[in-house]
Amino acid sequence: KYINELIIKCTSSLQKARELSGGMRQRAAFARTVLTGSDLLLLDEPFSALDEHIKRKMEREVMEMLHDFDKPILFVSHNQEEVYRLADRIGSMENGRFSPIREKRAFFAEPQTVGQAKLVGCNNISEIDWISEERVYAKDWNLSLRVPFTELEEQKKYRAIAIYPGDITLYSEDAILEEKQVRNKISVKSCSTEEELHSWAVSCQIDGTDAELMMLLSKEKMPSVPEKITEIFVDGGKIHLLQ
């Protein structure tokens, strides 16, 4: 039904293909592709040339068009939000190799490589040396950090760690005393804050280095950011080990 309506709309305009708008050309291309009866549909950055206000509408229309398409669809994109909205399972291409495909929530929650961490926005990344089964030296940050327990043989797989900005927190002195056994405390020299729609983006320079860690604080939980920040905290269990 959707494709028939689209064809009528395109043909009734009596326009040549080059005279159609970018969005309409893209719609016509999708319809033509589906009608070919292909065994596999490849969508390679299909929305990259569209304005933002058209892109969301196109996404909905394409999903409606492909609702009854019961064959494999391979969708390629560098836009993490777009991938999360449209895909059910995700893999990544790194150094010419395709990673194992995982359910999208697992892919975003537990990146397995440095490349995947960058793709999903887990952008606090450092190479590591292992100190013990549950502690590493983060070379880019000049920090010793507690991480998930890892057997010595397994440690060979991991060359870096990543921390989501939302997993770095501020705590009162009482909370520090209660949780000091499971928290990594990081001293910072200075912080700069930028306001975003629903959060504060705080860039903290690690004490004694030029390196920075990015922290996201919810406006709902924290209406304002302290003027002076000297310490930040991250749970060792939320530090991701990367291959």
C-alpha positions as a printed NumPy array, in Angstrom:
array([[  0.   ,   0.   ,   0.   ],
       [  2.728,   2.449,   0.978],
       [  4.759,   1.779,  -2.182],
       [  1.702,   2.178,  -4.427],
       [  0.919,   5.546,  -2.822],
       [  4.535,   6.603,  -3.272],
       [  4.606,   5.664,  -6.958],
       [  1.364,   7.579,  -7.572],
       [  2.774,  10.609,  -5.803],
       [  5.988,  10.56 ,  -7.826],
       [  4.375,   9.981, -11.212],
       [  1.549,  12.459, -10.7  ],
       [  4.077,  15.237, -10.172],
       [  5.152,  14.871, -13.831],
       [  8.704,  15.761, -12.797],
       [ 11.914,  14.338, -14.092],
       [ 13.967,  12.448, -11.507],
       [ 16.541,  15.237, -11.235],
       [ 13.766,  17.707, -10.424],
       [ 12.474,  15.732,  -7.437],
       [ 13.521,  16.817,  -3.949],
       [ 16.257,  14.88 ,  -2.182],
       [ 13.749,  13.261,   0.141],
       [ 11.46 ,  12.208,  -2.712],
       [ 14.379,  10.771,  -4.717],
       [ 15.372,   8.748,  -1.67 ],
       [ 11.806,   7.482,  -1.232],
       [ 11.634,   6.453,  -4.891],
       [ 14.989,   4.647,  -4.588],
       [ 13.71 ,   2.634,  -1.606],
       [ 10.52 ,   1.687,  -3.424],
       [ 12.436,   0.635,  -6.539],
       [ 14.826,  -1.485,  -4.455],
       [ 12.045,  -3.308,  -2.623],
       [ 10.159,  -3.999,  -5.859],
       [ 13.159,  -5.766,  -7.422],
       [ 12.505,  -8.82 ,  -5.237],
       [ 16.071,  -9.   ,  -3.918],
       [ 17.103, -11.705,  -1.433],
       [ 19.086,  -9.17 ,   0.586],
       [ 18.606,  -5.448,   1.136],
       [ 21.689,  -3.296,   1.728],
       [ 21.11 ,   0.218,   3.094],
       [ 24.441,   2.065,   3.093],
       [ 24.051,   5.31 ,   5.078],
       [ 20.632,   5.897,   3.445],
       [ 19.827,   9.059,   5.404],
       [ 23.22 ,  10.784,   5.398],
       [ 22.336,  13.329,   2.7  ],
       [ 19.057,  14.421,   4.273],
       [ 18.312,  17.387,   6.509],
       [ 17.6  ,  16.488,  10.131],
       [ 13.902,  17.406,   9.986],
       [ 13.407,  15.119,   6.957],
       [ 15.566,  12.286,   8.311],
       [ 13.238,  11.234,  11.155],
       [ 10.209,  11.216,   8.866],
       [ 12.124,   9.142,   6.325],
       [ 13.138,   6.66 ,   9.011],
       [  9.497,   6.072,   9.935],
       [  8.461,   5.726,   6.296],
       [ 11.251,   3.26 ,   5.526],
       [ 10.396,   1.116,   8.55 ],
       [  6.759,   1.075,   7.389],
       [  7.861,   0.145,   3.885],
       [ 10.049,  -2.707,   5.158],
       [  7.566,  -4.006,   7.732],
       [  6.628,  -7.026,   5.624],
       [ 10.052,  -7.486,   4.009],
       [ 10.941, -10.887,   5.508],
       [ 14.487, -11.113,   4.14 ],
       [ 17.797,  -9.975,   5.645],
       [ 18.435,  -6.218,   5.776],
       [ 21.988,  -4.911,   6.268],
       [ 21.985,  -1.316,   7.486],
       [ 25.281,   0.624,   7.545],
       [ 25.658,   3.856,   9.506],
       [ 28.095,   5.873,  11.644],
       [ 25.248,   7.518,  13.572],
       [ 24.816,   5.709,  16.907],
       [ 21.316,   7.076,  17.596],
       [ 20.151,   6.117,  14.111],
       [ 21.52 ,   2.597,  14.515],
       [ 19.875,   2.185,  17.92 ],
       [ 16.481,   3.296,  16.593],
       [ 16.48 ,   1.131,  13.473],
       [ 18.531,  -1.995,  14.14 ],
       [ 17.738,  -5.1  ,  16.183],
       [ 21.231,  -6.614,  16.114],
       [ 24.533,  -4.82 ,  15.636],
       [ 28.101,  -5.615,  14.639],
       [ 31.068,  -3.35 ,  13.895],
       [ 33.705,  -3.272,  11.165],
       [ 37.256,  -2.798,  12.468],
       [ 40.534,  -3.267,  10.609],
       [ 38.759,  -5.081,   7.804],
       [ 37.029,  -7.565,  10.115],
       [ 33.388,  -7.787,  11.125],
       [ 32.731,  -8.373,  14.817],
       [ 30.265, -10.954,  16.165],
       [ 26.699,  -9.644,  15.856],
       [ 24.986,  -8.947,  19.185],
       [ 21.618,  -7.73 ,  20.402],
       [ 21.648,  -3.946,  20.273],
       [ 21.22 ,  -3.321,  23.997],
       [ 24.169,  -5.583,  24.779],
       [ 26.262,  -3.91 ,  22.077],
       [ 25.687,  -0.455,  23.558],
       [ 25.913,  -1.498,  27.21 ],
       [ 29.025,  -3.677,  26.916],
       [ 31.443,  -2.561,  24.162],
       [ 34.093,  -5.214,  23.562],
       [ 36.72 ,  -3.294,  21.566],
       [ 38.161,   0.205,  21.453],
       [ 36.379,   0.805,  18.152],
       [ 33.014,  -0.239,  19.577],
       [ 33.499,   1.977,  22.646],
       [ 34.055,   4.979,  20.396],
       [ 31.015,   4.113,  18.276],
       [ 28.65 ,   3.964,  21.26 ],
       [ 29.958,   7.12 ,  22.937],
       [ 32.003,   5.505,  25.715],
       [ 34.704,   8.06 ,  25.047],
       [ 36.871,   7.937,  28.192],
       [ 39.404,   5.405,  26.868],
       [ 42.915,   4.523,  28.032],
       [ 45.458,   1.825,  27.246],
       [ 46.384,  -0.274,  30.268],
       [ 49.019,  -2.388,  31.964],
       [ 47.789,  -5.023,  34.417],
       [ 48.901,  -4.637,  38.04 ],
       [ 46.896,  -7.518,  39.556],
       [ 43.772,  -9.573,  38.885],
       [ 41.543,  -6.627,  39.768],
       [ 43.682,  -3.551,  39.216],
       [ 45.19 ,  -1.842,  36.165],
       [ 47.437,   1.099,  35.417],
       [ 45.669,   3.425,  32.954],
       [ 48.597,   4.765,  30.94 ],
       [ 46.776,   7.684,  29.293],
       [ 45.517,   8.962,  32.657],
       [ 48.447,   8.018,  34.929],
       [ 46.002,   6.267,  37.269],
       [ 45.802,   2.98 ,  39.125],
       [ 42.191,   1.777,  38.998],
       [ 40.183,  -1.113,  40.322],
       [ 38.411,  -3.048,  37.523],
       [ 36.317,  -6.243,  37.286],
       [ 38.235,  -9.306,  38.518],
       [ 40.029, -10.994,  35.62 ],
       [ 42.103, -14.192,  35.661],
       [ 45.735, -13.82 ,  34.588],
       [ 45.2  , -15.861,  31.411],
       [ 42.209, -13.755,  30.44 ],
       [ 44.097, -10.498,  30.948],
       [ 46.038, -11.068,  27.718],
       [ 42.873, -10.289,  25.726],
       [ 42.426,  -6.8  ,  27.101],
       [ 44.555,  -3.811,  26.097],
       [ 42.394,  -0.871,  27.162],
       [ 39.568,   0.302,  29.401],
       [ 36.627,   2.635,  28.823],
       [ 34.298,   4.55 ,  31.136],
       [ 30.936,   5.969,  30.119],
       [ 30.682,   9.68 ,  31.032],
       [ 27.425,   8.929,  32.855],
       [ 29.173,   6.418,  35.143],
       [ 31.495,   9.032,  36.642],
       [ 29.924,  10.663,  39.677],
       [ 30.271,  13.238,  42.446],
       [ 29.737,  12.129,  46.038],
       [ 29.454,  13.748,  49.434],
       [ 31.99 ,  12.863,  52.148],
       [ 29.487,  10.538,  53.866],
       [ 28.899,   8.582,  50.68 ],
       [ 32.657,   8.286,  50.128],
       [ 33.11 ,   6.738,  53.552],
       [ 30.304,   4.251,  52.921],
       [ 31.491,   3.193,  49.466],
       [ 35.263,   3.719,  49.557],
       [ 35.891,  -0.021,  49.177],
       [ 34.176,  -0.222,  45.768],
       [ 34.814,   3.256,  44.333],
       [ 37.817,   4.549,  42.462],
       [ 38.598,   8.049,  43.666],
       [ 40.257,  10.32 ,  41.093],
       [ 41.773,  13.68 ,  42.019],
       [ 41.171,  16.433,  39.481],
       [ 42.931,  19.748,  39.002],
       [ 40.159,  21.699,  37.312],
       [ 36.832,  21.222,  35.569],
       [ 34.892,  23.065,  32.878],
       [ 31.148,  22.7  ,  32.412],
       [ 28.932,  22.951,  29.338],
       [ 25.155,  22.892,  29.584],
       [ 23.271,  20.365,  27.463],
       [ 19.534,  19.787,  27.125],
       [ 19.133,  17.251,  29.944],
       [ 22.595,  17.151,  31.498],
       [ 25.804,  18.942,  32.394],
       [ 28.868,  17.92 ,  30.372],
       [ 31.83 ,  18.318,  32.723],
       [ 35.388,  17.963,  31.452],
       [ 37.771,  17.251,  34.337],
       [ 41.558,  17.537,  34.049],
       [ 43.182,  14.733,  36.036],
       [ 45.54 ,  16.01 ,  38.719],
       [ 49.188,  15.787,  37.664],
       [ 48.448,  15.204,  33.965],
       [ 47.122,  16.958,  30.875],
       [ 44.537,  14.196,  30.394],
       [ 40.821,  14.788,  30.843],
       [ 37.814,  12.67 ,  31.755],
       [ 34.354,  13.585,  30.512],
       [ 31.484,  13.331,  32.99 ],
       [ 27.728,  13.716,  32.364],
       [ 25.565,  14.815,  35.295],
       [ 21.785,  14.671,  35.144],
       [ 20.095,  18.053,  35.578],
       [ 17.17 ,  16.294,  37.241],
       [ 19.418,  14.98 ,  40.003],
       [ 21.784,  17.954,  40.067],
       [ 20.226,  21.347,  39.194],
       [ 23.665,  22.987,  39.274],
       [ 27.313,  21.902,  39.24 ],
       [ 29.629,  22.813,  42.135],
       [ 32.047,  25.62 ,  41.279],
       [ 34.983,  23.69 ,  42.7  ],
       [ 35.421,  19.976,  42.003],
       [ 38.519,  18.257,  43.402],
       [ 37.5  ,  14.585,  43.292],
       [ 35.378,  12.369,  41.056],
       [ 34.419,   8.717,  41.447],
       [ 33.739,   5.641,  39.32 ],
       [ 32.659,   2.175,  40.402],
       [ 35.244,  -0.419,  39.367],
       [ 32.463,  -2.709,  38.182],
       [ 31.405,  -0.125,  35.595],
       [ 34.806,   0.101,  33.932],
       [ 34.745,  -1.787,  30.648],
       [ 37.652,  -3.99 ,  29.573],
       [ 38.393,  -3.7  ,  25.846],
       [ 40.214,  -5.887,  23.361]])
